Amino acid sequence: MKKVKQTLKSHYPFYVVFVGAIVGIVKSYREAKQRTEGYPYGRCEGFHTLKEAQDTFNRHANSLRDPNAEFKWDFTAPPRGNNC
């Protein structure tokens, strides 16, 4: 009987895609790799439980948000001529 070699990366039930086409939590290594392929800094990581994956993803998402940043509207209406 021939033994099939598996990579350690494919042993986890959940994966967090941090950088890729669509970020989030997926259930297969194949899907995680598909989402990161073609991205120069594509990154995914495997987790044993959904809670671990969710907690890590939430910490990562919160670390990217700048609490001091404020949204500012910058819009000036175009001048209206006599034709309007």
N, C-alpha and C positions, 0 to 999 in steps of 0.2 A: 504494500500500500504506500503510495507516494504522499509525503507530507507537504502540504501547501504552506508556503511561507507568507505570513501576513505582517504588514507593518504595524508598529505600535499606534500610529496615528489613526488607524481604522478600528481600534478597539473601543472607542468611546460611543455612548449612545446619543450624546448631544455635542454640538459644535457651535461656537460663537464666531461669527464672521465680523471682525472689527473693521476691516478695510476691504472693500470690494464693490461689485456692481450693486448688490443689495445687502445691507448689513442686517444682522439679526441672529436668531437661533435656528439651527436646522438639525435634522435627525440623522444625517449621513455625511460621511467624510467626502463622498463623491460630490454631493451638492455644495458643500463648503468650498471644495477646490474649484468647482465650476464658477462660483461667485467671486473667487479671488484671482482666477486666471486672467492675465492681461493687465493686471494692476501692478505697477512697479513696487508698491509697498503693501500689496495684498497680504492680509493676515487673518488666520483663523486658529482656534485652539479648542481642544477636546475636553469634555467634562463628564464625570460619572453620573451626576444628577442634574435634573432640570433646574433645581434651586441654585446650585453652584453656577450654572450657566447664566441664569437670570441675574443673580447678584453681581457677577463679573461684568456682564453686559451693561447693567445699570450704572455700576461704578465708572466704567469706561465712558459711557454716554454723558454722565454728569461731569467728568473731568474735562470734557471738550467744551462745555458750556461756560461762557464768561459771565459771571453774575454781575459784573460792573458794566457790561455793555448795555446800551439802551438803543432802541430803534428810534431813528429820527427821520421824519418825513422831509424830503427835499424835492418839492414839486413847485414849479412856477407855471401858471397857466400861460399859454401862448397869447400874444396880443391879438385882439379881434379887430378885424378891419370892417369897413362899411358893408362888405359883401355878406356878412353873416346875419 
